[in-house]
């Protein structure tokens, strides 16, 4: 799913960059080249990282204490994104969560939700229903 999402975002890069510019008042080319491209790259990174989980899974890290790493989803991950870099910050939150097998409820900033909402529409055409959810609202 993540690779399909990355491709969909890449295919809509100009549109998302324009929305991000309207959201935040950023220059178009800067947003397109440094934010949208980076977001796509990060999604692809987490897609690959999910296949390459390595490392010690159990061991005595402190004398007399056994630690274990359990690689399983935790369930629903809640995420809140700020007004600055709204699309990129959203990717930083939902991509690793989805890569680990979790579902996500994302609340974008009430001042800059537009690009996140469009990204969610693109994701909704790819992901099963209920996997990625966006809740909008004021700060109260």
Residue pairs with C-beta under 8 A, 6 or more apart in sequence:
1 98
1 126
1 127
1 131
2 43
2 44
2 46
2 47
2 50
2 95
2 98
2 99
3 43
3 44
3 47
4 126
5 43
5 122
5 123
5 126
5 127
6 40
6 43
6 44
6 47
8 122
8 123
8 125
8 126
9 16
9 36
9 39
9 40
9 43
9 119
9 122
10 36
10 40
12 118
12 122
13 32
13 36
13 37
13 40
14 32
15 118
16 36
16 87
16 115
16 118
16 119
17 28
17 31
17 32
17 35
17 36
18 28
19 114
19 115
19 118
20 26
20 31
20 35
20 36
20 86
20 87
20 114
20 115
21 27
21 28
21 31
22 114
23 86
23 112
23 113
23 114
23 115
24 83
24 84
24 85
24 86
24 112
26 35
35 85
35 87
35 88
36 87
38 88
39 87
39 88
39 91
42 88
42 91
42 92
42 95
43 91
43 95
45 95
46 95
46 96
46 98
46 99
47 99
49 96
49 99
50 99
50 100
53 71
55 69
56 69
57 68
57 69
57 71
58 66
58 67
58 68
58 69
59 66
59 67
60 66
60 67
61 67
71 100
72 101
73 100
73 101
73 102
74 100
74 102
75 102
75 103
76 102
76 103
76 104
76 105
77 93
77 94
77 97
77 102
77 103
77 104
77 105
78 104
78 105
78 106
78 107
79 90
79 93
79 94
79 97
79 104
79 105
79 106
79 107
80 106
80 107
81 89
81 90
81 93
81 106
81 107
81 108
81 109
81 116
82 89
82 109
83 109
83 111
83 112
84 112
86 108
86 109
86 112
86 113
86 115
86 116
87 115
87 116
87 119
90 106
90 108
90 116
90 119
93 104
93 106
94 104
94 106
94 132
97 103
97 104
98 104
98 127
98 131
98 132
103 130
103 131
103 132
103 133
104 131
104 132
104 133
105 133
105 134
105 135
106 116
106 120
106 132
106 133
106 134
106 135
107 134
107 135
107 136
107 137
108 116
108 117
108 134
108 136
110 136
110 137
110 138
110 139
113 136
116 134
117 134
117 136
120 132
120 134
123 132
124 132
